């Protein structure tokens, strides 16, 4: 082999060197801590799934285009998971009789999407998935939204930095039907036009609505919805189940102090064919980056793809690691001192038997102190350089003299202070 | 869609339901704790890599056969990683100038191998990888072996349950050369025959050696090596660097109390073209399962595949999750009470405003107590059933009466004891 291989990772993927990995472990640790304290249970599934389950949810074409997929030797068409929802629906369906509902589940799987790479979008990413299955009422929507807010605030974010924008698909359908004052079929077509509102010129948006029989006054009434708060909006169709859900949800947000993070936003629609009730998106408020970071909502009966006549509703969201990392950096929420606990290097001299160092470090480790003997035989100055570069906080020095006297020298690398101590005394100090 | 999709995971892969996931988190948590305390740094890399890097290490044919590989739309041949070593070698090569050696690194990635499934072998698995890069001497071999022992003992395993069998490839080559008393080329052929010793009938093993010019006495001397301890074996070629490494290693194991877990075993060879110094395998001592669980050793210059004239040696091992799980179950080392900390369900009645429950659970969570409000409106008895099934340890009950009196009832689900308390008093008790 004379031609050398590339040291670059595959396009759209990342290498996580120890420093990057400390960030990720902190990052996911915050999430796990919030969710476990809220009695959510972690699960995981395989990286490879049958392509069918993505095709059944999103259509053959999207599934094919979006995933890395291939045939195995038994001609099964497999895909590297591009999302977690079909997997979790499969898992819930697979043990429907044994599981105790409602389920509060989360997972932080790695996944792949075959797409053009850009800021906030990579081919390999991790995605937190939070879902509650088997609770049909607003309380589950609330708990899911609350968990997202608690995660953001656990990172140190406040209401100036992010906003949860909330709508309801049942309300959306009902209010459109009221305003358009037409049959269900036409109302559905109107919804599709409204869903594309921000993607087409105003002119063609209006023409499409007029073609469906709406007049200017009706178009204006739809425009006004985007400026309304939840009370004004739900007053337009007070008896809609969606209105009731919105009122219950916002009422509870108000009474639990979460309202300051949330607004009603008629512009939040999300996948038209997928969501059925509450929908929400969490926006970054930074002017240079003002956009939806992640979102979710209530969907009915995904489990039905796997089990006939099964009716288990779900509500949840997916939060990608890349987007959230960008948010944390934008708002200066990544701590500088990540993973900087006590870390002790035991330096090494030729006149002390090696096993004395080994037994010293073993004693330190048994006391729970992160520590290492210097590997190698370089000069003392080089060993200290190594300690500084590798983020060690203390050095324990044992030469022939210290060995004879039964003591150690301990140097604090931040203060440069050096003290003579017994090993037990050193451990006491390090443990504080 | 009238035909329903299968709820089974893809062949050779696993679903991790919350109970399975608690086991995994415990399982990996033990590993992380041991390695982090020993100042190893965690890293990770992408799930997809260029197939080239596996072909360069193991040959085109093995790489092709063993991996799930496919072309992306830009005609790059990608593989789902079947092992971590080529990735970590690529990463070390990619930042050789910036990294501070020696590196003590570990990772617990998921990976795929395309192979027949059997006990202890699945297509998707997780593998702990521990490596030290940039230390050429036995101290690094020792630290790597020690880390494997510390992990096993952290699970509660003792020397009756597992044994680390150790050999040295330099010693192996030298002692074969001494016994065969022949040129380097023939010695290499002899090594290959010995490597296959247990895979062929005794007869054909002997014939192959005789064909290479060995006589019966020489064959017998090789047989005797398998019964020798390290002192006897290294006495056969005392000046070999491999002998010196073995003596240093076993001497240090003796002096640090680790010798009871370790034996010299001439039968440990591992990949002939790959390892260059110390090699070892960790055996399960259970009679029904007596076999190598995992192993590793010293390899030279994998980084050389990526960077010309780079010389960075490594020593490490890979430990698969499936094998280790089998071991832990065989020896009854999986705790029954996994994840069974305090977990509180706040039950719900119709005559108390919902936000009162939400604020109660919020107070509990802020105190770090794992807790949840019951989601739904089922009767009290059903809520208690739910709590019992889902592993809650306590229930906090607030009805209209308790609300009026500013107290809560707390029921301990293991003792069935019920007490009236203020919420603060309840928290004090739960925190203990």
HADDOCK unambig.tbl for C-alpha pairs under 7 A between the chains (distance, minus, plus):
assign (segid A and resid 4 and name CA) (segid B and resid 305 and name CA) 5.92 0.50 0.50
assign (segid A and resid 4 and name CA) (segid B and resid 306 and name CA) 5.03 0.50 0.50
assign (segid A and resid 4 and name CA) (segid B and resid 307 and name CA) 6.45 0.50 0.50
assign (segid A and resid 5 and name CA) (segid B and resid 305 and name CA) 6.33 0.50 0.50
assign (segid A and resid 5 and name CA) (segid B and resid 306 and name CA) 4.89 0.50 0.50
assign (segid A and resid 6 and name CA) (segid B and resid 306 and name CA) 6.35 0.50 0.50
assign (segid A and resid 7 and name CA) (segid B and resid 90 and name CA) 5.10 0.50 0.50
assign (segid A and resid 7 and name CA) (segid B and resid 91 and name CA) 6.63 0.50 0.50
assign (segid A and resid 7 and name CA) (segid B and resid 93 and name CA) 6.50 0.50 0.50
assign (segid A and resid 7 and name CA) (segid B and resid 94 and name CA) 5.03 0.50 0.50
assign (segid A and resid 7 and name CA) (segid B and resid 306 and name CA) 6.34 0.50 0.50
assign (segid A and resid 10 and name CA) (segid B and resid 49 and name CA) 6.01 0.50 0.50
assign (segid A and resid 13 and name CA) (segid B and resid 46 and name CA) 5.88 0.50 0.50
assign (segid A and resid 14 and name CA) (segid B and resid 45 and name CA) 6.38 0.50 0.50
assign (segid A and resid 14 and name CA) (segid B and resid 46 and name CA) 6.05 0.50 0.50
assign (segid A and resid 15 and name CA) (segid B and resid 44 and name CA) 6.32 0.50 0.50
assign (segid A and resid 15 and name CA) (segid B and resid 45 and name CA) 4.45 0.50 0.50
assign (segid A and resid 15 and name CA) (segid B and resid 46 and name CA) 6.34 0.50 0.50
assign (segid A and resid 16 and name CA) (segid B and resid 43 and name CA) 5.39 0.50 0.50
assign (segid A and resid 16 and name CA) (segid B and resid 44 and name CA) 4.90 0.50 0.50
assign (segid A and resid 16 and name CA) (segid B and resid 45 and name CA) 5.67 0.50 0.50
assign (segid A and resid 17 and name CA) (segid B and resid 43 and name CA) 5.04 0.50 0.50
assign (segid A and resid 17 and name CA) (segid B and resid 44 and name CA) 6.80 0.50 0.50
assign (segid A and resid 18 and name CA) (segid B and resid 41 and name CA) 5.62 0.50 0.50
assign (segid A and resid 18 and name CA) (segid B and resid 42 and name CA) 5.40 0.50 0.50
assign (segid A and resid 18 and name CA) (segid B and resid 43 and name CA) 4.90 0.50 0.50
assign (segid A and resid 21 and name CA) (segid B and resid 42 and name CA) 6.31 0.50 0.50
assign (segid A and resid 21 and name CA) (segid B and resid 43 and name CA) 5.52 0.50 0.50
assign (segid A and resid 36 and name CA) (segid B and resid 370 and name CA) 6.59 0.50 0.50
assign (segid A and resid 37 and name CA) (segid B and resid 365 and name CA) 5.99 0.50 0.50
assign (segid A and resid 37 and name CA) (segid B and resid 368 and name CA) 6.46 0.50 0.50
assign (segid A and resid 37 and name CA) (segid B and resid 369 and name CA) 6.18 0.50 0.50
assign (segid A and resid 37 and name CA) (segid B and resid 370 and name CA) 4.05 0.50 0.50
assign (segid A and resid 37 and name CA) (segid B and resid 371 and name CA) 6.29 0.50 0.50
assign (segid A and resid 38 and name CA) (segid B and resid 365 and name CA) 6.70 0.50 0.50
assign (segid A and resid 38 and name CA) (segid B and resid 370 and name CA) 5.68 0.50 0.50
assign (segid A and resid 38 and name CA) (segid B and resid 371 and name CA) 5.41 0.50 0.50
assign (segid A and resid 38 and name CA) (segid B and resid 372 and name CA) 5.89 0.50 0.50
assign (segid A and resid 39 and name CA) (segid B and resid 370 and name CA) 5.60 0.50 0.50
assign (segid A and resid 39 and name CA) (segid B and resid 371 and name CA) 5.50 0.50 0.50
assign (segid A and resid 39 and name CA) (segid B and resid 372 and name CA) 5.91 0.50 0.50
assign (segid A and resid 41 and name CA) (segid B and resid 18 and name CA) 5.64 0.50 0.50
assign (segid A and resid 42 and name CA) (segid B and resid 18 and name CA) 5.40 0.50 0.50
assign (segid A and resid 42 and name CA) (segid B and resid 21 and name CA) 6.31 0.50 0.50
assign (segid A and resid 43 and name CA) (segid B and resid 16 and name CA) 5.39 0.50 0.50
assign (segid A and resid 43 and name CA) (segid B and resid 17 and name CA) 5.05 0.50 0.50
assign (segid A and resid 43 and name CA) (segid B and resid 18 and name CA) 4.90 0.50 0.50
assign (segid A and resid 43 and name CA) (segid B and resid 21 and name CA) 5.53 0.50 0.50
assign (segid A and resid 44 and name CA) (segid B and resid 15 and name CA) 6.32 0.50 0.50
assign (segid A and resid 44 and name CA) (segid B and resid 16 and name CA) 4.91 0.50 0.50
assign (segid A and resid 44 and name CA) (segid B and resid 17 and name CA) 6.80 0.50 0.50
assign (segid A and resid 45 and name CA) (segid B and resid 14 and name CA) 6.39 0.50 0.50
assign (segid A and resid 45 and name CA) (segid B and resid 15 and name CA) 4.46 0.50 0.50
assign (segid A and resid 45 and name CA) (segid B and resid 16 and name CA) 5.66 0.50 0.50
assign (segid A and resid 46 and name CA) (segid B and resid 13 and name CA) 5.89 0.50 0.50
assign (segid A and resid 46 and name CA) (segid B and resid 14 and name CA) 6.04 0.50 0.50
assign (segid A and resid 46 and name CA) (segid B and resid 15 and name CA) 6.34 0.50 0.50
assign (segid A and resid 49 and name CA) (segid B and resid 10 and name CA) 6.01 0.50 0.50
assign (segid A and resid 70 and name CA) (segid B and resid 70 and name CA) 6.72 0.50 0.50
assign (segid A and resid 90 and name CA) (segid B and resid 7 and name CA) 5.10 0.50 0.50
assign (segid A and resid 91 and name CA) (segid B and resid 7 and name CA) 6.63 0.50 0.50
assign (segid A and resid 93 and name CA) (segid B and resid 7 and name CA) 6.53 0.50 0.50
assign (segid A and resid 94 and name CA) (segid B and resid 7 and name CA) 5.04 0.50 0.50
assign (segid A and resid 100 and name CA) (segid B and resid 386 and name CA) 6.96 0.50 0.50
assign (segid A and resid 102 and name CA) (segid B and resid 375 and name CA) 6.97 0.50 0.50
assign (segid A and resid 135 and name CA) (segid B and resid 375 and name CA) 6.70 0.50 0.50
assign (segid A and resid 135 and name CA) (segid B and resid 376 and name CA) 6.43 0.50 0.50
assign (segid A and resid 139 and name CA) (segid B and resid 375 and name CA) 6.57 0.50 0.50
assign (segid A and resid 140 and name CA) (segid B and resid 375 and name CA) 6.74 0.50 0.50
assign (segid A and resid 252 and name CA) (segid B and resid 355 and name CA) 6.24 0.50 0.50
assign (segid A and resid 255 and name CA) (segid B and resid 355 and name CA) 6.26 0.50 0.50
assign (segid A and resid 256 and name CA) (segid B and resid 355 and name CA) 6.40 0.50 0.50
assign (segid A and resid 256 and name CA) (segid B and resid 359 and name CA) 6.35 0.50 0.50
assign (segid A and resid 305 and name CA) (segid B and resid 4 and name CA) 5.92 0.50 0.50
assign (segid A and resid 305 and name CA) (segid B and resid 5 and name CA) 6.32 0.50 0.50
assign (segid A and resid 306 and name CA) (segid B and resid 4 and name CA) 5.02 0.50 0.50
assign (segid A and resid 306 and name CA) (segid B and resid 5 and name CA) 4.88 0.50 0.50
assign (segid A and resid 306 and name CA) (segid B and resid 6 and name CA) 6.35 0.50 0.50
assign (segid A and resid 306 and name CA) (segid B and resid 7 and name CA) 6.34 0.50 0.50
assign (segid A and resid 307 and name CA) (segid B and resid 4 and name CA) 6.44 0.50 0.50
assign (segid A and resid 355 and name CA) (segid B and resid 252 and name CA) 6.25 0.50 0.50
assign (segid A and resid 355 and name CA) (segid B and resid 255 and name CA) 6.24 0.50 0.50
assign (segid A and resid 355 and name CA) (segid B and resid 256 and name CA) 6.38 0.50 0.50
assign (segid A and resid 359 and name CA) (segid B and resid 256 and name CA) 6.37 0.50 0.50
assign (segid A and resid 365 and name CA) (segid B and resid 37 and name CA) 5.98 0.50 0.50
assign (segid A and resid 365 and name CA) (segid B and resid 38 and name CA) 6.69 0.50 0.50
assign (segid A and resid 368 and name CA) (segid B and resid 37 and name CA) 6.45 0.50 0.50
assign (segid A and resid 369 and name CA) (segid B and resid 37 and name CA) 6.16 0.50 0.50
assign (segid A and resid 370 and name CA) (segid B and resid 36 and name CA) 6.60 0.50 0.50
assign (segid A and resid 370 and name CA) (segid B and resid 37 and name CA) 4.04 0.50 0.50
assign (segid A and resid 370 and name CA) (segid B and resid 38 and name CA) 5.70 0.50 0.50
assign (segid A and resid 370 and name CA) (segid B and resid 39 and name CA) 5.60 0.50 0.50
assign (segid A and resid 371 and name CA) (segid B and resid 37 and name CA) 6.28 0.50 0.50
assign (segid A and resid 371 and name CA) (segid B and resid 38 and name CA) 5.42 0.50 0.50
assign (segid A and resid 371 and name CA) (segid B and resid 39 and name CA) 5.49 0.50 0.50
assign (segid A and resid 372 and name CA) (segid B and resid 38 and name CA) 5.88 0.50 0.50
assign (segid A and resid 372 and name CA) (segid B and resid 39 and name CA) 5.90 0.50 0.50
assign (segid A and resid 375 and name CA) (segid B and resid 102 and name CA) 6.97 0.50 0.50
assign (segid A and resid 375 and name CA) (segid B and resid 135 and name CA) 6.73 0.50 0.50
assign (segid A and resid 375 and name CA) (segid B and resid 139 and name CA) 6.59 0.50 0.50
assign (segid A and resid 375 and name CA) (segid B and resid 140 and name CA) 6.73 0.50 0.50
assign (segid A and resid 376 and name CA) (segid B and resid 135 and name CA) 6.45 0.50 0.50
assign (segid A and resid 386 and name CA) (segid B and resid 100 and name CA) 6.96 0.50 0.50
